[in-house]
Amino acid sequence: MSKYKEREYMNLVWDGSPDAYYIKGHVTHEQGIEILEAQTCLDDDELEALGQAVQKYGRWSCQGDAPEGCKRVLREYTTAGRGRFKITCFGVGVFAKATAENNQ
């Protein structure tokens, strides 16, 4: 069970700056921008640099086998499946450009 609610920004930990921003559930681009404005500290320039919203499916996976436990990572999928939940992705920087090219 996910700790995030439907239409909620998923505050993930990144090594460095984020490659994407995620929202739980499928939302439109405009709805996603509103959610990101309300639930993050992104300024107007950062919001404008985001890629187009892409509706995908996510699943929490375990990575590594450290003694203190595994590190949970979010995996993206293009189709629904067992254990997957709806997410909306907004790419950042080069990932925003790749998102736009994939949607054409």
Buried (B, 14 or more C-beta within 10 A) or exposed (E): EBEBEEBBBBEBEEEEEBBBBBBBBBBEBEBBBEBBBEBBEBEEEEBEEBBBBBBBBBBBEEEEEEEEEEEEEBEBEEEEEEEBBBBBBBBBBEBBEEBEEEEE
